[in-house]
């Protein structure tokens, strides 16, 4: 039986995903605002034949925000630049369904798809931070379930707008004077609970028809959205057992909706620390952990618990003994993940903030290239994942280590490509182009 092929994305973030990466001697100051730095990272990832690179976004910051969040490029602007500096790797950016409009988002991602010749992907998020509302002329943030209802309709409207142009709508016939075929140029006339949009979109059909839809929520509402629309799901699964349960639950939901199992790739975050020996890898990890400023680690932990202030609690207190807020309206899946592990492993507050601040709750793999490749193979073959969104702890070092040491191990196992199959993101992921919903309809 042919081995399953591993999907790989790389989540680029400033100096790296470890909260203290900016303090490391090898970190590049102000990396988050350095376009040449990002060009180098993108080209390294493409050298490693990654399916995609991914940029997150935030629309609200505070003085204690993660250093990578405080100052960073608007992602679509940066990806438009990187499109010209790469050839095959997919380019995925986050855009909020709570604080943007479908017309704007559909147009921007169609533009990126044209600019990159078919490599765009949209990470659909609902925005978890309630403080964001105050940056958008609002006094209140939509509650969790309403954010997801809005998001579901938002994606439906965006898809209609992408379909408002058929493939051969443009004629540009100088002799006859016909610029477009009006029969293939569609008003969408959408009227729903949250949006009223006439259309058509003011940009022609892009190479992929629809940019690849990515979704990063793992709550019940997030899974429902993913089952209906997502082609890639980014998730945080701290252990393999939970990852297998999540994988089968989500795949079952999408199959129940009439979708093919292969039309979605589930890609948990993976935080790899690579060393030539286990000892070297562990030393790399511990060196980063020692750089964590306790106040910053506690603040990052607090954001998953309705901005709870942990600073007055002794650091050696068992986390299970701490009284936590019951009604959480932010990232519920991350809340549950943290509480479960901290309780099961009897972690102290110190151990919990170090783990969360270091990897933001994602699975940490510390070891040799062979050990990390073995783990990736084991997770994928056991249906815990279809691949991983790699979260380098320290950039560029951790990405270079993975590309130069782990990727060859995956290739030698026959579970990762040795060359790109396509110049489009859909092509490399093995996804078909969606059918236009307006064809053969009045």
Secondary structure as a PSIPRED ss2 file (coil, helix, strand):
# PSIPRED VFORMAT (PSIPRED V4.0)

   1 X C   1.000  0.000  0.000
   2 X C   1.000  0.000  0.000
   3 X C   1.000  0.000  0.000
   4 X C   1.000  0.000  0.000
   5 X C   1.000  0.000  0.000
   6 X C   1.000  0.000  0.000
   7 X E   0.000  0.000  1.000
   8 X E   0.000  0.000  1.000
   9 X E   0.000  0.000  1.000
  10 X E   0.000  0.000  1.000
  11 X E   0.000  0.000  1.000
  12 X C   1.000  0.000  0.000
  13 X C   1.000  0.000  0.000
  14 X C   1.000  0.000  0.000
  15 X C   1.000  0.000  0.000
  16 X C   1.000  0.000  0.000
  17 X C   1.000  0.000  0.000
  18 X C   1.000  0.000  0.000
  19 X C   1.000  0.000  0.000
  20 X C   1.000  0.000  0.000
  21 X H   0.000  1.000  0.000
  22 X H   0.000  1.000  0.000
  23 X H   0.000  1.000  0.000
  24 X C   1.000  0.000  0.000
  25 X C   1.000  0.000  0.000
  26 X C   1.000  0.000  0.000
  27 X C   1.000  0.000  0.000
  28 X C   1.000  0.000  0.000
  29 X C   1.000  0.000  0.000
  30 X C   1.000  0.000  0.000
  31 X H   0.000  1.000  0.000
  32 X H   0.000  1.000  0.000
  33 X H   0.000  1.000  0.000
  34 X C   1.000  0.000  0.000
  35 X H   0.000  1.000  0.000
  36 X H   0.000  1.000  0.000
  37 X H   0.000  1.000  0.000
  38 X H   0.000  1.000  0.000
  39 X H   0.000  1.000  0.000
  40 X H   0.000  1.000  0.000
  41 X H   0.000  1.000  0.000
  42 X H   0.000  1.000  0.000
  43 X H   0.000  1.000  0.000
  44 X H   0.000  1.000  0.000
  45 X H   0.000  1.000  0.000
  46 X H   0.000  1.000  0.000
  47 X H   0.000  1.000  0.000
  48 X C   1.000  0.000  0.000
  49 X C   1.000  0.000  0.000
  50 X C   1.000  0.000  0.000
  51 X C   1.000  0.000  0.000
  52 X E   0.000  0.000  1.000
  53 X E   0.000  0.000  1.000
  54 X E   0.000  0.000  1.000
  55 X E   0.000  0.000  1.000
  56 X C   1.000  0.000  0.000
  57 X C   1.000  0.000  0.000
  58 X C   1.000  0.000  0.000
  59 X C   1.000  0.000  0.000
  60 X C   1.000  0.000  0.000
  61 X C   1.000  0.000  0.000
  62 X C   1.000  0.000  0.000
  63 X C   1.000  0.000  0.000
  64 X C   1.000  0.000  0.000
  65 X C   1.000  0.000  0.000
  66 X C   1.000  0.000  0.000
  67 X H   0.000  1.000  0.000
  68 X H   0.000  1.000  0.000
  69 X H   0.000  1.000  0.000
  70 X H   0.000  1.000  0.000
  71 X C   1.000  0.000  0.000
  72 X C   1.000  0.000  0.000
  73 X C   1.000  0.000  0.000
  74 X C   1.000  0.000  0.000
  75 X H   0.000  1.000  0.000
  76 X H   0.000  1.000  0.000
  77 X H   0.000  1.000  0.000
  78 X H   0.000  1.000  0.000
  79 X H   0.000  1.000  0.000
  80 X H   0.000  1.000  0.000
  81 X H   0.000  1.000  0.000
  82 X H   0.000  1.000  0.000
  83 X H   0.000  1.000  0.000
  84 X C   1.000  0.000  0.000
  85 X C   1.000  0.000  0.000
  86 X C   1.000  0.000  0.000
  87 X C   1.000  0.000  0.000
  88 X C   1.000  0.000  0.000
  89 X C   1.000  0.000  0.000
  90 X E   0.000  0.000  1.000
  91 X E   0.000  0.000  1.000
  92 X E   0.000  0.000  1.000
  93 X E   0.000  0.000  1.000
  94 X E   0.000  0.000  1.000
  95 X E   0.000  0.000  1.000
  96 X E   0.000  0.000  1.000
  97 X C   1.000  0.000  0.000
  98 X C   1.000  0.000  0.000
  99 X C   1.000  0.000  0.000
 100 X C   1.000  0.000  0.000
 101 X C   1.000  0.000  0.000
 102 X H   0.000  1.000  0.000
 103 X H   0.000  1.000  0.000
 104 X H   0.000  1.000  0.000
 105 X H   0.000  1.000  0.000
 106 X H   0.000  1.000  0.000
 107 X H   0.000  1.000  0.000
 108 X H   0.000  1.000  0.000
 109 X H   0.000  1.000  0.000
 110 X H   0.000  1.000  0.000
 111 X H   0.000  1.000  0.000
 112 X H   0.000  1.000  0.000
 113 X H   0.000  1.000  0.000
 114 X H   0.000  1.000  0.000
 115 X H   0.000  1.000  0.000
 116 X C   1.000  0.000  0.000
 117 X C   1.000  0.000  0.000
 118 X C   1.000  0.000  0.000
 119 X C   1.000  0.000  0.000
 120 X E   0.000  0.000  1.000
 121 X E   0.000  0.000  1.000
 122 X E   0.000  0.000  1.000
 123 X E   0.000  0.000  1.000
 124 X E   0.000  0.000  1.000
 125 X E   0.000  0.000  1.000
 126 X C   1.000  0.000  0.000
 127 X C   1.000  0.000  0.000
 128 X C   1.000  0.000  0.000
 129 X C   1.000  0.000  0.000
 130 X H   0.000  1.000  0.000
 131 X H   0.000  1.000  0.000
 132 X H   0.000  1.000  0.000
 133 X H   0.000  1.000  0.000
 134 X H   0.000  1.000  0.000
 135 X H   0.000  1.000  0.000
 136 X C   1.000  0.000  0.000
 137 X C   1.000  0.000  0.000
 138 X C   1.000  0.000  0.000
 139 X C   1.000  0.000  0.000
 140 X C   1.000  0.000  0.000
 141 X C   1.000  0.000  0.000
 142 X C   1.000  0.000  0.000
 143 X C   1.000  0.000  0.000
 144 X H   0.000  1.000  0.000
 145 X H   0.000  1.000  0.000
 146 X H   0.000  1.000  0.000
 147 X H   0.000  1.000  0.000
 148 X H   0.000  1.000  0.000
 149 X H   0.000  1.000  0.000
 150 X H   0.000  1.000  0.000
 151 X H   0.000  1.000  0.000
 152 X H   0.000  1.000  0.000
 153 X H   0.000  1.000  0.000
 154 X H   0.000  1.000  0.000
 155 X H   0.000  1.000  0.000
 156 X H   0.000  1.000  0.000
 157 X H   0.000  1.000  0.000
 158 X H   0.000  1.000  0.000
 159 X H   0.000  1.000  0.000
 160 X H   0.000  1.000  0.000
 161 X H   0.000  1.000  0.000
 162 X H   0.000  1.000  0.000
 163 X C   1.000  0.000  0.000
 164 X C   1.000  0.000  0.000
 165 X E   0.000  0.000  1.000
 166 X C   1.000  0.000  0.000
 167 X C   1.000  0.000  0.000
 168 X C   1.000  0.000  0.000
 169 X C   1.000  0.000  0.000
 170 X E   0.000  0.000  1.000
 171 X E   0.000  0.000  1.000
 172 X E   0.000  0.000  1.000
 173 X E   0.000  0.000  1.000
 174 X C   1.000  0.000  0.000
 175 X C   1.000  0.000  0.000
 176 X C   1.000  0.000  0.000
 177 X C   1.000  0.000  0.000
 178 X E   0.000  0.000  1.000
 179 X E   0.000  0.000  1.000
 180 X E   0.000  0.000  1.000
 181 X C   1.000  0.000  0.000
 182 X H   0.000  1.000  0.000
 183 X H   0.000  1.000  0.000
 184 X H   0.000  1.000  0.000
 185 X E   0.000  0.000  1.000
 186 X C   1.000  0.000  0.000
 187 X C   1.000  0.000  0.000
 188 X C   1.000  0.000  0.000
 189 X C   1.000  0.000  0.000
 190 X E   0.000  0.000  1.000
 191 X E   0.000  0.000  1.000
 192 X C   1.000  0.000  0.000
 193 X C   1.000  0.000  0.000
 194 X C   1.000  0.000  0.000
 195 X C   1.000  0.000  0.000
 196 X E   0.000  0.000  1.000
 197 X E   0.000  0.000  1.000
 198 X C   1.000  0.000  0.000
 199 X C   1.000  0.000  0.000
 200 X C   1.000  0.000  0.000
 201 X C   1.000  0.000  0.000
 202 X C   1.000  0.000  0.000
 203 X C   1.000  0.000  0.000
 204 X C   1.000  0.000  0.000
 205 X C   1.000  0.000  0.000
 206 X C   1.000  0.000  0.000
 207 X C   1.000  0.000  0.000
 208 X C   1.000  0.000  0.000
 209 X C   1.000  0.000  0.000
 210 X C   1.000  0.000  0.000
 211 X C   1.000  0.000  0.000
 212 X E   0.000  0.000  1.000
 213 X E   0.000  0.000  1.000
 214 X E   0.000  0.000  1.000
 215 X E   0.000  0.000  1.000
 216 X C   1.000  0.000  0.000
 217 X C   1.000  0.000  0.000
 218 X C   1.000  0.000  0.000
 219 X C   1.000  0.000  0.000
 220 X H   0.000  1.000  0.000
 221 X H   0.000  1.000  0.000
 222 X H   0.000  1.000  0.000
 223 X H   0.000  1.000  0.000
 224 X H   0.000  1.000  0.000
 225 X H   0.000  1.000  0.000
 226 X H   0.000  1.000  0.000
 227 X H   0.000  1.000  0.000
 228 X H   0.000  1.000  0.000
 229 X H   0.000  1.000  0.000
 230 X C   1.000  0.000  0.000
 231 X C   1.000  0.000  0.000
 232 X E   0.000  0.000  1.000
 233 X E   0.000  0.000  1.000
 234 X E   0.000  0.000  1.000
 235 X E   0.000  0.000  1.000
 236 X C   1.000  0.000  0.000
 237 X C   1.000  0.000  0.000
 238 X C   1.000  0.000  0.000
 239 X C   1.000  0.000  0.000
 240 X H   0.000  1.000  0.000
 241 X H   0.000  1.000  0.000
 242 X H   0.000  1.000  0.000
 243 X H   0.000  1.000  0.000
 244 X H   0.000  1.000  0.000
 245 X H   0.000  1.000  0.000
 246 X H   0.000  1.000  0.000
 247 X H   0.000  1.000  0.000
 248 X H   0.000  1.000  0.000
 249 X H   0.000  1.000  0.000
 250 X H   0.000  1.000  0.000
 251 X H   0.000  1.000  0.000
 252 X H   0.000  1.000  0.000
 253 X H   0.000  1.000  0.000
 254 X H   0.000  1.000  0.000
 255 X H   0.000  1.000  0.000
 256 X H   0.000  1.000  0.000
 257 X C   1.000  0.000  0.000
 258 X C   1.000  0.000  0.000
 259 X C   1.000  0.000  0.000
 260 X C   1.000  0.000  0.000
 261 X H   0.000  1.000  0.000
 262 X H   0.000  1.000  0.000
 263 X H   0.000  1.000  0.000
 264 X C   1.000  0.000  0.000
 265 X E   0.000  0.000  1.000
 266 X E   0.000  0.000  1.000
 267 X E   0.000  0.000  1.000
 268 X E   0.000  0.000  1.000
 269 X E   0.000  0.000  1.000
 270 X E   0.000  0.000  1.000
 271 X E   0.000  0.000  1.000
 272 X E   0.000  0.000  1.000
 273 X E   0.000  0.000  1.000
 274 X E   0.000  0.000  1.000
 275 X C   1.000  0.000  0.000
 276 X C   1.000  0.000  0.000
 277 X C   1.000  0.000  0.000
 278 X H   0.000  1.000  0.000
 279 X H   0.000  1.000  0.000
 280 X H   0.000  1.000  0.000
 281 X H   0.000  1.000  0.000
 282 X H   0.000  1.000  0.000
 283 X H   0.000  1.000  0.000
 284 X H   0.000  1.000  0.000
 285 X H   0.000  1.000  0.000
 286 X H   0.000  1.000  0.000
 287 X H   0.000  1.000  0.000
 288 X H   0.000  1.000  0.000
 289 X H   0.000  1.000  0.000
 290 X C   1.000  0.000  0.000
 291 X C   1.000  0.000  0.000
 292 X C   1.000  0.000  0.000
 293 X C   1.000  0.000  0.000
 294 X H   0.000  1.000  0.000
 295 X H   0.000  1.000  0.000
 296 X H   0.000  1.000  0.000
 297 X H   0.000  1.000  0.000
 298 X H   0.000  1.000  0.000
 299 X H   0.000  1.000  0.000
 300 X H   0.000  1.000  0.000
 301 X H   0.000  1.000  0.000
 302 X H   0.000  1.000  0.000
 303 X H   0.000  1.000  0.000
 304 X C   1.000  0.000  0.000
 305 X C   1.000  0.000  0.000
 306 X C   1.000  0.000  0.000
 307 X C   1.000  0.000  0.000
 308 X C   1.000  0.000  0.000
 309 X C   1.000  0.000  0.000
 310 X C   1.000  0.000  0.000
 311 X C   1.000  0.000  0.000
 312 X C   1.000  0.000  0.000
 313 X C   1.000  0.000  0.000
 314 X C   1.000  0.000  0.000
 315 X C   1.000  0.000  0.000
 316 X C   1.000  0.000  0.000
 317 X C   1.000  0.000  0.000
 318 X E   0.000  0.000  1.000
 319 X H   0.000  1.000  0.000
 320 X H   0.000  1.000  0.000
 321 X H   0.000  1.000  0.000
 322 X C   1.000  0.000  0.000
 323 X C   1.000  0.000  0.000
 324 X C   1.000  0.000  0.000
 325 X C   1.000  0.000  0.000
 326 X C   1.000  0.000  0.000
 327 X C   1.000  0.000  0.000
 328 X C   1.000  0.000  0.000
 329 X C   1.000  0.000  0.000
 330 X C   1.000  0.000  0.000
 331 X C   1.000  0.000  0.000
 332 X H   0.000  1.000  0.000
 333 X H   0.000  1.000  0.000
 334 X H   0.000  1.000  0.000
 335 X H   0.000  1.000  0.000
 336 X H   0.000  1.000  0.000
 337 X H   0.000  1.000  0.000
 338 X H   0.000  1.000  0.000
 339 X H   0.000  1.000  0.000
 340 X H   0.000  1.000  0.000
 341 X H   0.000  1.000  0.000
 342 X H   0.000  1.000  0.000
 343 X H   0.000  1.000  0.000
 344 X H   0.000  1.000  0.000
 345 X C   1.000  0.000  0.000
 346 X C   1.000  0.000  0.000
 347 X C   1.000  0.000  0.000
 348 X E   0.000  0.000  1.000
 349 X H   0.000  1.000  0.000
 350 X H   0.000  1.000  0.000
 351 X H   0.000  1.000  0.000
 352 X H   0.000  1.000  0.000
 353 X H   0.000  1.000  0.000
 354 X H   0.000  1.000  0.000
 355 X H   0.000  1.000  0.000
 356 X H   0.000  1.000  0.000
 357 X H   0.000  1.000  0.000
 358 X H   0.000  1.000  0.000
 359 X H   0.000  1.000  0.000
 360 X C   1.000  0.000  0.000
 361 X C   1.000  0.000  0.000
 362 X C   1.000  0.000  0.000
 363 X E   0.000  0.000  1.000
 364 X E   0.000  0.000  1.000
 365 X E   0.000  0.000  1.000
 366 X E   0.000  0.000  1.000
 367 X E   0.000  0.000  1.000
 368 X C   1.000  0.000  0.000
 369 X H   0.000  1.000  0.000
 370 X H   0.000  1.000  0.000
 371 X H   0.000  1.000  0.000
 372 X H   0.000  1.000  0.000
 373 X H   0.000  1.000  0.000
 374 X H   0.000  1.000  0.000
 375 X H   0.000  1.000  0.000
 376 X H   0.000  1.000  0.000
 377 X H   0.000  1.000  0.000
 378 X H   0.000  1.000  0.000
 379 X H   0.000  1.000  0.000
 380 X H   0.000  1.000  0.000
 381 X H   0.000  1.000  0.000
 382 X C   1.000  0.000  0.000
 383 X C   1.000  0.000  0.000
 384 X C   1.000  0.000  0.000
 385 X C   1.000  0.000  0.000
 386 X C   1.000  0.000  0.000
 387 X E   0.000  0.000  1.000
 388 X E   0.000  0.000  1.000
 389 X E   0.000  0.000  1.000
 390 X E   0.000  0.000  1.000
 391 X C   1.000  0.000  0.000
 392 X C   1.000  0.000  0.000
 393 X C   1.000  0.000  0.000
 394 X C   1.000  0.000  0.000
 395 X C   1.000  0.000  0.000
 396 X C   1.000  0.000  0.000
 397 X H   0.000  1.000  0.000
 398 X H   0.000  1.000  0.000
 399 X H   0.000  1.000  0.000
 400 X H   0.000  1.000  0.000
 401 X H   0.000  1.000  0.000
 402 X H   0.000  1.000  0.000
 403 X H   0.000  1.000  0.000
 404 X H   0.000  1.000  0.000
 405 X H   0.000  1.000  0.000
 406 X H   0.000  1.000  0.000
 407 X H   0.000  1.000  0.000
 408 X H   0.000  1.000  0.000
 409 X H   0.000  1.000  0.000
 410 X H   0.000  1.000  0.000
 411 X H   0.000  1.000  0.000
 412 X H   0.000  1.000  0.000
 413 X C   1.000  0.000  0.000
 414 X C   1.000  0.000  0.000
 415 X C   1.000  0.000  0.000
 416 X C   1.000  0.000  0.000
 417 X C   1.000  0.000  0.000
 418 X C   1.000  0.000  0.000
 419 X C   1.000  0.000  0.000
 420 X C   1.000  0.000  0.000
 421 X C   1.000  0.000  0.000
 422 X C   1.000  0.000  0.000
 423 X C   1.000  0.000  0.000
 424 X C   1.000  0.000  0.000
 425 X H   0.000  1.000  0.000
 426 X H   0.000  1.000  0.000
 427 X H   0.000  1.000  0.000
 428 X H   0.000  1.000  0.000
 429 X H   0.000  1.000  0.000
 430 X C   1.000  0.000  0.000
 431 X C   1.000  0.000  0.000
 432 X C   1.000  0.000  0.000
 433 X C   1.000  0.000  0.000
 434 X C   1.000  0.000  0.000
 435 X C   1.000  0.000  0.000
 436 X C   1.000  0.000  0.000
 437 X C   1.000  0.000  0.000
 438 X C   1.000  0.000  0.000
 439 X C   1.000  0.000  0.000
 440 X C   1.000  0.000  0.000
 441 X C   1.000  0.000  0.000
 442 X C   1.000  0.000  0.000
